[in-house]
Amino acid sequence: MKILHTIASLHPDTGGPARSVPGLASAATRHGAEIHLWADDLPDFIEAPKGVTLHRGELPDLPGLDLVHDHGVWLPLNHKVARWATSRNIPRMVSPRGMLEPWAINHNKWKKKIAWWLYQKNDLQSAVALHATAQSEADQFQNLGFHQKIPIIPNGIDLPSVPRPAHSQKTVLFLSRIHPKKGLPMWVEVWKKVAPRDWKMRIVGPDEAGHTEEIRQAVHHAGFEKSWDFEGPLEGEEKLAALSSADLFVLPTYSENFGIVVAEALALGTPVITTTGTPWEGLHTHRCGWWVDPTVDSLAQAFSEAIQCEERSAMGQRGSQWVREEFAWDAIGQRMVKAYEEILNGH
């Protein structure tokens, strides 16, 4: 079975898919699939994932290609991949990666309406399958009128072991793209409402469209410069150190199809506060965090409870155990290869 994964960019600053797609591709090779990966934006420093053939330049013509697995929607590039696969009579599977969620559809709404009627709706209808990372995302596909096969397979994560350092400064960490959908203006209001004493807020991640400056201004007007740090993006060991040293991880987002950084924080033993805009209801089930509505009042209540909670360490341990059991890449790769087989047999 020969599969070609396609994605707009593998640059780390573009968000979760730049990490999850290579991880998925490599995991699938461990279960017998021949995997190729092509990205339109492929920086020179990006190396091929283990077991995967990485392609640069134009879309590669691969003899005997069984399936194209495209990641993302809306971009002209995704339309190009759809046309390319159709012209070669190669079945195509699409992972929208959260880009069909209601918040995402309504962001730059008119541009997306035009794209929807010009090509996007037809491109999705012509796909043999749509991949969802959670049941809520699968439900949204059906709400939009798509009823082809929808395998529900979460993202996996790498599971490094990083010791949790002892420290005196209590820290809340936000680590993600600094983008309007992530809810940081709302979190400024939460901090104002809760007024935590002796806590530090770390904002880590790449800027998108100047949104960092908007948050800086909000922090300035609220008088939080001494307690809020803006650090830019972190990768590798520095990123792992930030996640493992935080007392709380927060993602006050309006919309995520998965939120891979939530899993990464949990894996490293850090309790999480996030919203019902993510599919992380398991935070309640496994007693390792707070899953609340994306409103100032709901987040403020969760934050107040979290900073007073005496069992944050135990919550972190429960979260780490849960994630390591359920989201290891090897199991995710096996499930995806099985989905490929079912799709191709049905096609």
SULFENCOR-V602963 format. One line per field, one symbol per residue. phi: phi as a letter, one per 20 degrees, with the letter a starting at -180 (. if undefined). psi: psi as a letter, one per 20 degrees, with the letter a starting at -180 (. if undefined). Layout:
phi: ???
psi: ???
//
This chain:
phi: .dcdecbfbdfgfeoggfdfffffgfffffcneeddcccfdcgfefdffgndeeddnfgeedgmfebddedobnfgfffffffffffdldfcdcdflnedfgfffeelgffffffgefbffffffeffbdedebffffffgffendcffcfdcffdbfcfecfeffbeefcdddcafecgffmfgffffffffelfemdddddcqffclmfgfffgfffffemdgfdddddmfccmffffffffefebdccefeabfbnfffffffgendfcdbdffdedffgfgelcrcccffcgfffffffffffefedffffffffffgffedcffgfffffffffgfffffff
psi: pppopqqgqjphiiaghhghghgggghhhikiqopqppqgonqhipqpqpiqppprcrppoopjphppoqprrhqhghhggggggghjlpqpqpoiliijqgghhiplghhhgghghghgghhhhiqiqppqirhhgghhghhijpjapnpoorqrqqmqopqoqpqhoppppporqnqhiikhhhhghghgghlppkqqppoprqqpkjhghggggggghikjhhipppiaqqrchhghhghhiqhqppnlqhpphfmhhghggghjjpqppariirklhihggjljaporqmqggghgggggggiipikhghggggggggghhhkqhghggghghgggggghgh.
//
